[in-house]
Amino acid sequence: MHRPEKFWRTEPDAPFATLLRAVEAHCHPEAYDEAYEDLQSWARDADTEEMRVFKQELRAALRDPSQVPEGALSTAAQYGDGSDEKFLRRLWRDLYGDEPVDPEAG
C-alpha cells in the first residue's frame, strides 16, 4: 500500500508512526540543536508508553527493515548512513549501547 509522504504526521496509528515521528523530530538535520541528545536522554530515562512503543518499533524495524514503509526512514531522518539498516543500527547503538535488540538473546 502506498502511503503519502510523512504519513506518520497524520496517521498516528500507522505502522512505525511513533518511531518515524521521533526520528523526524530528533534525527533530521533540521531538528533543533540538542534534539539528538534529547532523544538519547529520553531513551535512557523515560518510562512512558510512547517510549515503550518507540523501542518496540525500533526493534521491529531492526529485525526486518523492509517492514518500514519504503522511503519513510530516509524522509524522516535524511540520514547519511547509506541504508535504513545502517541508520537503525547506529540509532540503536547510540540510544541503547550494547543492549541486545532481542531481549531474549541477551
PDB file as gemmi writes it, atoms N, CA and C in Angstrom:
CRYST1    1.000    1.000    1.000  90.00  90.00  90.00 P 1                      
ATOM      1  N   MET A   1       0.835  -1.181   0.000  1.00  0.00           N  
ATOM      2  CA  MET A   1       0.000   0.000   0.000  1.00  0.00           C  
ATOM      3  C   MET A   1       0.880   1.244   0.000  1.00  0.00           C  
ATOM      4  N   HIS A   2       0.616   2.141  -0.915  1.00  0.00           N  
ATOM      5  CA  HIS A   2       1.366   3.390  -0.982  1.00  0.00           C  
ATOM      6  C   HIS A   2       0.824   4.358   0.065  1.00  0.00           C  
ATOM      7  N   ARG A   3       1.716   4.952   0.805  1.00  0.00           N  
ATOM      8  CA  ARG A   3       1.330   5.935   1.818  1.00  0.00           C  
ATOM      9  C   ARG A   3       1.847   7.299   1.390  1.00  0.00           C  
ATOM     10  N   PRO A   4       1.125   8.346   1.757  1.00  0.00           N  
ATOM     11  CA  PRO A   4       1.609   9.684   1.423  1.00  0.00           C  
ATOM     12  C   PRO A   4       2.897   9.998   2.181  1.00  0.00           C  
ATOM     13  N   GLU A   5       3.692  10.879   1.616  1.00  0.00           N  
ATOM     14  CA  GLU A   5       4.918  11.287   2.279  1.00  0.00           C  
ATOM     15  C   GLU A   5       4.588  11.840   3.663  1.00  0.00           C  
ATOM     16  N   LYS A   6       5.391  11.491   4.620  1.00  0.00           N  
ATOM     17  CA  LYS A   6       5.239  11.917   6.016  1.00  0.00           C  
ATOM     18  C   LYS A   6       3.875  11.527   6.588  1.00  0.00           C  
ATOM     19  N   PHE A   7       3.406  10.348   6.219  1.00  0.00           N  
ATOM     20  CA  PHE A   7       2.118   9.841   6.691  1.00  0.00           C  
ATOM     21  C   PHE A   7       2.052   9.757   8.209  1.00  0.00           C  
ATOM     22  N   TRP A   8       3.194   9.594   8.863  1.00  0.00           N  
ATOM     23  CA  TRP A   8       3.232   9.439  10.315  1.00  0.00           C  
ATOM     24  C   TRP A   8       2.737  10.684  11.039  1.00  0.00           C  
ATOM     25  N   ARG A   9       2.708  11.805  10.345  1.00  0.00           N  
ATOM     26  CA  ARG A   9       2.192  13.040  10.955  1.00  0.00           C  
ATOM     27  C   ARG A   9       0.671  13.026  11.054  1.00  0.00           C  
ATOM     28  N   THR A  10       0.019  12.382  10.115  1.00  0.00           N  
ATOM     29  CA  THR A  10      -1.445  12.403  10.067  1.00  0.00           C  
ATOM     30  C   THR A  10      -2.087  11.072  10.411  1.00  0.00           C  
ATOM     31  N   GLU A  11      -1.288  10.015  10.474  1.00  0.00           N  
ATOM     32  CA  GLU A  11      -1.801   8.682  10.787  1.00  0.00           C  
ATOM     33  C   GLU A  11      -1.067   8.148  12.022  1.00  0.00           C  
ATOM     34  N   PRO A  12      -1.474   8.577  13.203  1.00  0.00           N  
ATOM     35  CA  PRO A  12      -0.730   8.203  14.408  1.00  0.00           C  
ATOM     36  C   PRO A  12      -0.696   6.706  14.692  1.00  0.00           C  
ATOM     37  N   ASP A  13      -1.626   5.956  14.135  1.00  0.00           N  
ATOM     38  CA  ASP A  13      -1.652   4.515  14.368  1.00  0.00           C  
ATOM     39  C   ASP A  13      -1.051   3.716  13.215  1.00  0.00           C  
ATOM     40  N   ALA A  14      -0.471   4.410  12.252  1.00  0.00           N  
ATOM     41  CA  ALA A  14       0.162   3.724  11.124  1.00  0.00           C  
ATOM     42  C   ALA A  14       1.379   2.946  11.614  1.00  0.00           C  
ATOM     43  N   PRO A  15       1.753   1.901  10.891  1.00  0.00           N  
ATOM     44  CA  PRO A  15       2.940   1.138  11.286  1.00  0.00           C  
ATOM     45  C   PRO A  15       4.170   2.045  11.390  1.00  0.00           C  
ATOM     46  N   PHE A  16       4.869   1.929  12.496  1.00  0.00           N  
ATOM     47  CA  PHE A  16       6.116   2.643  12.748  1.00  0.00           C  
ATOM     48  C   PHE A  16       5.939   4.155  12.892  1.00  0.00           C  
ATOM     49  N   ALA A  17       4.723   4.615  13.102  1.00  0.00           N  
ATOM     50  CA  ALA A  17       4.479   6.057  13.206  1.00  0.00           C  
ATOM     51  C   ALA A  17       5.208   6.677  14.394  1.00  0.00           C  
ATOM     52  N   THR A  18       5.231   6.001  15.524  1.00  0.00           N  
ATOM     53  CA  THR A  18       5.915   6.552  16.697  1.00  0.00           C  
ATOM     54  C   THR A  18       7.411   6.664  16.433  1.00  0.00           C  
ATOM     55  N   LEU A  19       7.993   5.625  15.878  1.00  0.00           N  
ATOM     56  CA  LEU A  19       9.412   5.642  15.524  1.00  0.00           C  
ATOM     57  C   LEU A  19       9.705   6.777  14.550  1.00  0.00           C  
ATOM     58  N   LEU A  20       8.914   6.889  13.520  1.00  0.00           N  
ATOM     59  CA  LEU A  20       9.163   7.890  12.484  1.00  0.00           C  
ATOM     60  C   LEU A  20       8.977   9.313  13.001  1.00  0.00           C  
ATOM     61  N   ARG A  21       7.998   9.525  13.866  1.00  0.00           N  
ATOM     62  CA  ARG A  21       7.819  10.867  14.453  1.00  0.00           C  
ATOM     63  C   ARG A  21       9.032  11.243  15.290  1.00  0.00           C  
ATOM     64  N   ALA A  22       9.510  10.308  16.092  1.00  0.00           N  
ATOM     65  CA  ALA A  22      10.676  10.587  16.933  1.00  0.00           C  
ATOM     66  C   ALA A  22      11.924  10.812  16.081  1.00  0.00           C  
ATOM     67  N   VAL A  23      12.092  10.004  15.064  1.00  0.00           N  
ATOM     68  CA  VAL A  23      13.248  10.152  14.175  1.00  0.00           C  
ATOM     69  C   VAL A  23      13.209  11.513  13.485  1.00  0.00           C  
ATOM     70  N   GLU A  24      12.051  11.888  12.982  1.00  0.00           N  
ATOM     71  CA  GLU A  24      11.951  13.185  12.310  1.00  0.00           C  
ATOM     72  C   GLU A  24      12.229  14.331  13.284  1.00  0.00           C  
ATOM     73  N   ALA A  25      11.691  14.234  14.475  1.00  0.00           N  
ATOM     74  CA  ALA A  25      11.842  15.313  15.455  1.00  0.00           C  
ATOM     75  C   ALA A  25      13.254  15.416  16.014  1.00  0.00           C  
ATOM     76  N   HIS A  26      13.973  14.289  16.064  1.00  0.00           N  
ATOM     77  CA  HIS A  26      15.258  14.284  16.768  1.00  0.00           C  
ATOM     78  C   HIS A  26      16.473  13.954  15.906  1.00  0.00           C  
ATOM     79  N   CYS A  27      16.277  13.357  14.748  1.00  0.00           N  
ATOM     80  CA  CYS A  27      17.416  12.921  13.927  1.00  0.00           C  
ATOM     81  C   CYS A  27      17.562  13.700  12.629  1.00  0.00           C  
ATOM     82  N   HIS A  28      16.543  14.351  12.194  1.00  0.00           N  
ATOM     83  CA  HIS A  28      16.568  15.105  10.942  1.00  0.00           C  
ATOM     84  C   HIS A  28      17.553  16.265  11.077  1.00  0.00           C  
ATOM     85  N   PRO A  29      18.289  16.580  10.022  1.00  0.00           N  
ATOM     86  CA  PRO A  29      19.270  17.666  10.109  1.00  0.00           C  
ATOM     87  C   PRO A  29      18.669  19.026  10.467  1.00  0.00           C  
ATOM     88  N   GLU A  30      17.393  19.211  10.223  1.00  0.00           N  
ATOM     89  CA  GLU A  30      16.764  20.491  10.548  1.00  0.00           C  
ATOM     90  C   GLU A  30      16.138  20.502  11.942  1.00  0.00           C  
ATOM     91  N   ALA A  31      16.328  19.427  12.699  1.00  0.00           N  
ATOM     92  CA  ALA A  31      15.838  19.405  14.079  1.00  0.00           C  
ATOM     93  C   ALA A  31      16.636  20.422  14.894  1.00  0.00           C  
ATOM     94  N   TYR A  32      16.100  20.805  16.017  1.00  0.00           N  
ATOM     95  CA  TYR A  32      16.780  21.787  16.868  1.00  0.00           C  
ATOM     96  C   TYR A  32      18.138  21.254  17.333  1.00  0.00           C  
ATOM     97  N   ASP A  33      18.988  22.143  17.790  1.00  0.00           N  
ATOM     98  CA  ASP A  33      20.395  21.831  18.050  1.00  0.00           C  
ATOM     99  C   ASP A  33      20.634  20.650  18.983  1.00  0.00           C  
ATOM    100  N   GLU A  34      19.898  20.526  20.027  1.00  0.00           N  
ATOM    101  CA  GLU A  34      20.136  19.463  21.012  1.00  0.00           C  
ATOM    102  C   GLU A  34      19.175  18.290  20.844  1.00  0.00           C  
ATOM    103  N   ALA A  35      18.552  18.186  19.703  1.00  0.00           N  
ATOM    104  CA  ALA A  35      17.499  17.187  19.501  1.00  0.00           C  
ATOM    105  C   ALA A  35      17.996  15.756  19.688  1.00  0.00           C  
ATOM    106  N   TYR A  36      19.119  15.423  19.093  1.00  0.00           N  
ATOM    107  CA  TYR A  36      19.606  14.041  19.180  1.00  0.00           C  
ATOM    108  C   TYR A  36      19.987  13.705  20.616  1.00  0.00           C  
ATOM    109  N   GLU A  37      20.604  14.639  21.289  1.00  0.00           N  
ATOM    110  CA  GLU A  37      20.963  14.427  22.694  1.00  0.00           C  
ATOM    111  C   GLU A  37      19.708  14.263  23.551  1.00  0.00           C  
ATOM    112  N   ASP A  38      18.675  15.025  23.231  1.00  0.00           N  
ATOM    113  CA  ASP A  38      17.412  14.878  23.960  1.00  0.00           C  
ATOM    114  C   ASP A  38      16.808  13.493  23.735  1.00  0.00           C  
ATOM    115  N   LEU A  39      16.898  12.993  22.514  1.00  0.00           N  
ATOM    116  CA  LEU A  39      16.402  11.649  22.230  1.00  0.00           C  
ATOM    117  C   LEU A  39      17.190  10.616  23.031  1.00  0.00           C  
ATOM    118  N   GLN A  40      18.484  10.789  23.104  1.00  0.00           N  
ATOM    119  CA  GLN A  40      19.306   9.865  23.886  1.00  0.00           C  
ATOM    120  C   GLN A  40      18.898   9.890  25.361  1.00  0.00           C  
ATOM    121  N   SER A  41      18.679  11.065  25.897  1.00  0.00           N  
ATOM    122  CA  SER A  41      18.244  11.176  27.295  1.00  0.00           C  
ATOM    123  C   SER A  41      16.867  10.558  27.487  1.00  0.00           C  
ATOM    124  N   TRP A  42      15.975  10.848  26.572  1.00  0.00           N  
ATOM    125  CA  TRP A  42      14.615  10.318  26.643  1.00  0.00           C  
ATOM    126  C   TRP A  42      14.649   8.792  26.615  1.00  0.00           C  
ATOM    127  N   ALA A  43      15.447   8.239  25.734  1.00  0.00           N  
ATOM    128  CA  ALA A  43      15.539   6.781  25.618  1.00  0.00           C  
ATOM    129  C   ALA A  43      16.112   6.162  26.889  1.00  0.00           C  
ATOM    130  N   ARG A  44      17.028   6.838  27.499  1.00  0.00           N  
ATOM    131  CA  ARG A  44      17.700   6.323  28.690  1.00  0.00           C  
ATOM    132  C   ARG A  44      16.829   6.470  29.937  1.00  0.00           C  
ATOM    133  N   ASP A  45      16.096   7.567  30.026  1.00  0.00           N  
ATOM    134  CA  ASP A  45      15.432   7.915  31.275  1.00  0.00           C  
ATOM    135  C   ASP A  45      13.919   7.724  31.289  1.00  0.00           C  
ATOM    136  N   ALA A  46      13.301   7.782  30.154  1.00  0.00           N  
ATOM    137  CA  ALA A  46      11.839   7.791  30.128  1.00  0.00           C  
ATOM    138  C   ALA A  46      11.260   6.386  30.208  1.00  0.00           C  
ATOM    139  N   ASP A  47      10.249   6.265  31.011  1.00  0.00           N  
ATOM    140  CA  ASP A  47       9.492   5.022  31.081  1.00  0.00           C  
ATOM    141  C   ASP A  47       8.033   5.379  30.816  1.00  0.00           C  
ATOM    142  N   THR A  48       7.776   5.727  29.576  1.00  0.00           N  
ATOM    143  CA  THR A  48       6.434   6.137  29.175  1.00  0.00           C  
ATOM    144  C   THR A  48       5.919   5.171  28.115  1.00  0.00           C  
ATOM    145  N   GLU A  49       4.638   5.204  27.900  1.00  0.00           N  
ATOM    146  CA  GLU A  49       4.053   4.361  26.854  1.00  0.00           C  
ATOM    147  C   GLU A  49       4.642   4.713  25.490  1.00  0.00           C  
ATOM    148  N   GLU A  50       4.825   5.997  25.232  1.00  0.00           N  
ATOM    149  CA  GLU A  50       5.384   6.412  23.945  1.00  0.00           C  
ATOM    150  C   GLU A  50       6.793   5.854  23.752  1.00  0.00           C  
ATOM    151  N   MET A  51       7.608   5.884  24.798  1.00  0.00           N  
ATOM    152  CA  MET A  51       8.970   5.349  24.673  1.00  0.00           C  
ATOM    153  C   MET A  51       8.947   3.834  24.530  1.00  0.00           C  
ATOM    154  N   ARG A  52       8.038   3.168  25.205  1.00  0.00           N  
ATOM    155  CA  ARG A  52       7.933   1.712  25.035  1.00  0.00           C  
ATOM    156  C   ARG A  52       7.556   1.364  23.594  1.00  0.00           C  
ATOM    157  N   VAL A  53       6.619   2.120  23.030  1.00  0.00           N  
ATOM    158  CA  VAL A  53       6.214   1.887  21.637  1.00  0.00           C  
ATOM    159  C   VAL A  53       7.377   2.203  20.699  1.00  0.00           C  
ATOM    160  N   PHE A  54       8.066   3.311  20.951  1.00  0.00           N  
ATOM    161  CA  PHE A  54       9.227   3.679  20.135  1.00  0.00           C  
ATOM    162  C   PHE A  54      10.249   2.543  20.114  1.00  0.00           C  
ATOM    163  N   LYS A  55      10.595   2.046  21.283  1.00  0.00           N  
ATOM    164  CA  LYS A  55      11.610   0.994  21.374  1.00  0.00           C  
ATOM    165  C   LYS A  55      11.134  -0.296  20.709  1.00  0.00           C  
ATOM    166  N   GLN A  56       9.872  -0.615  20.888  1.00  0.00           N  
ATOM    167  CA  GLN A  56       9.296  -1.800  20.249  1.00  0.00           C  
ATOM    168  C   GLN A  56       9.353  -1.658  18.726  1.00  0.00           C  
ATOM    169  N   GLU A  57       8.989  -0.491  18.219  1.00  0.00           N  
ATOM    170  CA  GLU A  57       9.016  -0.267  16.772  1.00  0.00           C  
ATOM    171  C   GLU A  57      10.449  -0.258  16.245  1.00  0.00           C  
ATOM    172  N   LEU A  58      11.377   0.299  17.006  1.00  0.00           N  
ATOM    173  CA  LEU A  58      12.777   0.289  16.593  1.00  0.00           C  
ATOM    174  C   LEU A  58      13.292  -1.145  16.531  1.00  0.00           C  
ATOM    175  N   ARG A  59      12.948  -1.942  17.519  1.00  0.00           N  
ATOM    176  CA  ARG A  59      13.348  -3.360  17.496  1.00  0.00           C  
ATOM    177  C   ARG A  59      12.773  -4.066  16.268  1.00  0.00           C  
ATOM    178  N   ALA A  60      11.501  -3.840  16.005  1.00  0.00           N  
ATOM    179  CA  ALA A  60      10.857  -4.485  14.855  1.00  0.00           C  
ATOM    180  C   ALA A  60      11.510  -4.038  13.546  1.00  0.00           C  
ATOM    181  N   ALA A  61      11.832  -2.769  13.454  1.00  0.00           N  
ATOM    182  CA  ALA A  61      12.481  -2.252  12.243  1.00  0.00           C  
ATOM    183  C   ALA A  61      13.870  -2.850  12.073  1.00  0.00           C  
ATOM    184  N   LEU A  62      14.575  -3.041  13.164  1.00  0.00           N  
ATOM    185  CA  LEU A  62      15.904  -3.649  13.088  1.00  0.00           C  
ATOM    186  C   LEU A  62      15.821  -5.117  12.680  1.00  0.00           C  
ATOM    187  N   ARG A  63      14.821  -5.810  13.175  1.00  0.00           N  
ATOM    188  CA  ARG A  63      14.662  -7.226  12.813  1.00  0.00           C  
ATOM    189  C   ARG A  63      14.366  -7.385  11.324  1.00  0.00           C  
ATOM    190  N   ASP A  64      13.579  -6.446  10.783  1.00  0.00           N  
ATOM    191  CA  ASP A  64      13.214  -6.531   9.367  1.00  0.00           C  
ATOM    192  C   ASP A  64      12.951  -5.129   8.829  1.00  0.00           C  
ATOM    193  N   PRO A  65      14.015  -4.437   8.396  1.00  0.00           N  
ATOM    194  CA  PRO A  65      13.850  -3.065   7.908  1.00  0.00           C  
ATOM    195  C   PRO A  65      12.868  -2.932   6.746  1.00  0.00           C  
ATOM    196  N   SER A  66      12.636  -4.008   6.021  1.00  0.00           N  
ATOM    197  CA  SER A  66      11.714  -3.928   4.884  1.00  0.00           C  
ATOM    198  C   SER A  66      10.267  -3.716   5.327  1.00  0.00           C  
ATOM    199  N   GLN A  67       9.985  -3.901   6.609  1.00  0.00           N  
ATOM    200  CA  GLN A  67       8.628  -3.688   7.114  1.00  0.00           C  
ATOM    201  C   GLN A  67       8.294  -2.203   7.259  1.00  0.00           C  
ATOM    202  N   VAL A  68       9.316  -1.366   7.362  1.00  0.00           N  
ATOM    203  CA  VAL A  68       9.092   0.082   7.430  1.00  0.00           C  
ATOM    204  C   VAL A  68       8.745   0.546   6.020  1.00  0.00           C  
ATOM    205  N   PRO A  69       7.669   1.313   5.868  1.00  0.00           N  
ATOM    206  CA  PRO A  69       7.294   1.745   4.518  1.00  0.00           C  
ATOM    207  C   PRO A  69       8.477   2.367   3.765  1.00  0.00           C  
ATOM    208  N   GLU A  70       8.592   1.984   2.520  1.00  0.00           N  
ATOM    209  CA  GLU A  70       9.721   2.399   1.690  1.00  0.00           C  
ATOM    210  C   GLU A  70       9.886   3.919   1.670  1.00  0.00           C  
ATOM    211  N   GLY A  71      11.095   4.354   1.938  1.00  0.00           N  
ATOM    212  CA  GLY A  71      11.429   5.771   1.893  1.00  0.00           C  
ATOM    213  C   GLY A  71      11.103   6.550   3.150  1.00  0.00           C  
ATOM    214  N   ALA A  72      10.367   5.944   4.074  1.00  0.00           N  
ATOM    215  CA  ALA A  72       9.922   6.684   5.257  1.00  0.00           C  
ATOM    216  C   ALA A  72      11.089   7.084   6.158  1.00  0.00           C  
ATOM    217  N   LEU A  73      11.993   6.161   6.429  1.00  0.00           N  
ATOM    218  CA  LEU A  73      13.123   6.492   7.305  1.00  0.00           C  
ATOM    219  C   LEU A  73      14.031   7.544   6.686  1.00  0.00           C  
ATOM    220  N   SER A  74      14.313   7.410   5.412  1.00  0.00           N  
ATOM    221  CA  SER A  74      15.192   8.401   4.784  1.00  0.00           C  
ATOM    222  C   SER A  74      14.521   9.773   4.734  1.00  0.00           C  
ATOM    223  N   THR A  75      13.214   9.807   4.569  1.00  0.00           N  
ATOM    224  CA  THR A  75      12.497  11.076   4.597  1.00  0.00           C  
ATOM    225  C   THR A  75      12.508  11.669   6.000  1.00  0.00           C  
ATOM    226  N   ALA A  76      12.260  10.836   6.992  1.00  0.00           N  
ATOM    227  CA  ALA A  76      12.189  11.320   8.373  1.00  0.00           C  
ATOM    228  C   ALA A  76      13.544  11.771   8.894  1.00  0.00           C  
ATOM    229  N   ALA A  77      14.603  11.063   8.523  1.00  0.00           N  
ATOM    230  CA  ALA A  77      15.914  11.332   9.122  1.00  0.00           C  
ATOM    231  C   ALA A  77      16.887  12.050   8.202  1.00  0.00           C  
ATOM    232  N   GLN A  78      16.708  11.905   6.901  1.00  0.00           N  
ATOM    233  CA  GLN A  78      17.696  12.439   5.957  1.00  0.00           C  
ATOM    234  C   GLN A  78      19.096  11.959   6.350  1.00  0.00           C  
ATOM    235  N   TYR A  79      19.184  10.677   6.706  1.00  0.00           N  
ATOM    236  CA  TYR A  79      20.439  10.116   7.202  1.00  0.00           C  
ATOM    237  C   TYR A  79      21.491  10.018   6.103  1.00  0.00           C  
ATOM    238  N   GLY A  80      22.731   9.935   6.530  1.00  0.00           N  
ATOM    239  CA  GLY A  80      23.837   9.755   5.608  1.00  0.00           C  
ATOM    240  C   GLY A  80      24.502   8.403   5.781  1.00  0.00           C  
ATOM    241  N   ASP A  81      23.794   7.473   6.393  1.00  0.00           N  
ATOM    242  CA  ASP A  81      24.371   6.166   6.707  1.00  0.00           C  
ATOM    243  C   ASP A  81      24.424   5.226   5.508  1.00  0.00           C  
ATOM    244  N   GLY A  82      23.661   5.509   4.482  1.00  0.00           N  
ATOM    245  CA  GLY A  82      23.697   4.673   3.292  1.00  0.00           C  
ATOM    246  C   GLY A  82      22.539   3.705   3.147  1.00  0.00           C  
ATOM    247  N   SER A  83      21.927   3.307   4.252  1.00  0.00           N  
ATOM    248  CA  SER A  83      20.778   2.399   4.172  1.00  0.00           C  
ATOM    249  C   SER A  83      19.963   2.514   5.452  1.00  0.00           C  
ATOM    250  N   ASP A  84      18.710   2.092   5.351  1.00  0.00           N  
ATOM    251  CA  ASP A  84      17.855   2.075   6.540  1.00  0.00           C  
ATOM    252  C   ASP A  84      18.484   1.228   7.636  1.00  0.00           C  
ATOM    253  N   GLU A  85      18.981   0.062   7.258  1.00  0.00           N  
ATOM    254  CA  GLU A  85      19.544  -0.854   8.253  1.00  0.00           C  
ATOM    255  C   GLU A  85      20.727  -0.221   8.987  1.00  0.00           C  
ATOM    256  N   LYS A  86      21.614   0.421   8.266  1.00  0.00           N  
ATOM    257  CA  LYS A  86      22.766   1.065   8.912  1.00  0.00           C  
ATOM    258  C   LYS A  86      22.316   2.191   9.830  1.00  0.00           C  
ATOM    259  N   PHE A  87      21.356   2.978   9.372  1.00  0.00           N  
ATOM    260  CA  PHE A  87      20.831   4.051  10.219  1.00  0.00           C  
ATOM    261  C   PHE A  87      20.214   3.477  11.491  1.00  0.00           C  
ATOM    262  N   LEU A  88      19.389   2.454  11.345  1.00  0.00           N  
ATOM    263  CA  LEU A  88      18.719   1.857  12.501  1.00  0.00           C  
ATOM    264  C   LEU A  88      19.721   1.261  13.488  1.00  0.00           C  
ATOM    265  N   ARG A  89      20.746   0.613  12.980  1.00  0.00           N  
ATOM    266  CA  ARG A  89      21.771   0.036  13.866  1.00  0.00           C  
ATOM    267  C   ARG A  89      22.506   1.132  14.639  1.00  0.00           C  
ATOM    268  N   ARG A  90      22.837   2.217  13.942  1.00  0.00           N  
ATOM    269  CA  ARG A  90      23.508   3.332  14.619  1.00  0.00           C  
ATOM    270  C   ARG A  90      22.588   3.948  15.668  1.00  0.00           C  
ATOM    271  N   LEU A  91      21.335   4.123  15.305  1.00  0.00           N  
ATOM    272  CA  LEU A  91      20.380   4.701  16.245  1.00  0.00           C  
ATOM    273  C   LEU A  91      20.266   3.827  17.489  1.00  0.00           C  
ATOM    274  N   TRP A  92      20.121   2.518  17.309  1.00  0.00           N  
ATOM    275  CA  TRP A  92      20.034   1.609  18.457  1.00  0.00           C  
ATOM    276  C   TRP A  92      21.288   1.727  19.326  1.00  0.00           C  
ATOM    277  N   ARG A  93      22.439   1.676  18.696  1.00  0.00           N  
ATOM    278  CA  ARG A  93      23.709   1.751  19.439  1.00  0.00           C  
ATOM    279  C   ARG A  93      23.813   3.071  20.204  1.00  0.00           C  
ATOM    280  N   ASP A  94      23.436   4.171  19.561  1.00  0.00           N  
ATOM    281  CA  ASP A  94      23.515   5.474  20.219  1.00  0.00           C  
ATOM    282  C   ASP A  94      22.537   5.595  21.384  1.00  0.00           C  
ATOM    283  N   LEU A  95      21.393   4.944  21.261  1.00  0.00           N  
ATOM    284  CA  LEU A  95      20.374   5.058  22.302  1.00  0.00           C  
ATOM    285  C   LEU A  95      20.510   4.003  23.392  1.00  0.00           C  
ATOM    286  N   TYR A  96      20.884   2.793  23.010  1.00  0.00           N  
ATOM    287  CA  TYR A  96      20.831   1.676  23.959  1.00  0.00           C  
ATOM    288  C   TYR A  96      22.159   0.945  24.136  1.00  0.00           C  
ATOM    289  N   GLY A  97      23.207   1.447  23.510  1.00  0.00           N  
ATOM    290  CA  GLY A  97      24.529   0.861  23.689  1.00  0.00           C  
ATOM    291  C   GLY A  97      24.577  -0.600  23.291  1.00  0.00           C  
ATOM    292  N   ASP A  98      25.064  -1.423  24.199  1.00  0.00           N  
ATOM    293  CA  ASP A  98      25.235  -2.853  23.926  1.00  0.00           C  
ATOM    294  C   ASP A  98      24.006  -3.691  24.272  1.00  0.00           C  
ATOM    295  N   GLU A  99      22.924  -3.041  24.660  1.00  0.00           N  
ATOM    296  CA  GLU A  99      21.702  -3.797  24.965  1.00  0.00           C  
ATOM    297  C   GLU A  99      21.286  -4.581  23.725  1.00  0.00           C  
ATOM    298  N   PRO A 100      21.000  -5.866  23.877  1.00  0.00           N  
ATOM    299  CA  PRO A 100      20.599  -6.649  22.702  1.00  0.00           C  
ATOM    300  C   PRO A 100      19.265  -6.161  22.132  1.00  0.00           C  
ATOM    301  N   VAL A 101      19.164  -6.188  20.827  1.00  0.00           N  
ATOM    302  CA  VAL A 101      17.908  -5.821  20.168  1.00  0.00           C  
ATOM    303  C   VAL A 101      16.817  -6.800  20.576  1.00  0.00           C  
ATOM    304  N   ASP A 102      17.173  -8.066  20.621  1.00  0.00           N  
ATOM    305  CA  ASP A 102      16.235  -9.105  21.035  1.00  0.00           C  
ATOM    306  C   ASP A 102      16.463  -9.378  22.520  1.00  0.00           C  
ATOM    307  N   PRO A 103      15.532  -8.969  23.382  1.00  0.00           N  
ATOM    308  CA  PRO A 103      15.756  -9.118  24.822  1.00  0.00           C  
ATOM    309  C   PRO A 103      16.005 -10.562  25.260  1.00  0.00           C  
ATOM    310  N   GLU A 104      15.454 -11.526  24.545  1.00  0.00           N  
ATOM    311  CA  GLU A 104      15.661 -12.927  24.907  1.00  0.00           C  
ATOM    312  C   GLU A 104      17.068 -13.396  24.557  1.00  0.00           C  
ATOM    313  N   ALA A 105      17.730 -12.679  23.653  1.00  0.00           N  
ATOM    314  CA  ALA A 105      19.074 -13.081  23.233  1.00  0.00           C  
ATOM    315  C   ALA A 105      20.134 -12.640  24.232  1.00  0.00           C  
ATOM    316  N   GLY A 106      19.792 -11.671  25.080  1.00  0.00           N  
ATOM    317  CA  GLY A 106      20.776 -11.123  25.998  1.00  0.00           C  
ATOM    318  C   GLY A 106      20.884 -11.923  27.217  1.00  0.00           C  
TER     319      GLY A 106                                                      
END                                                                             
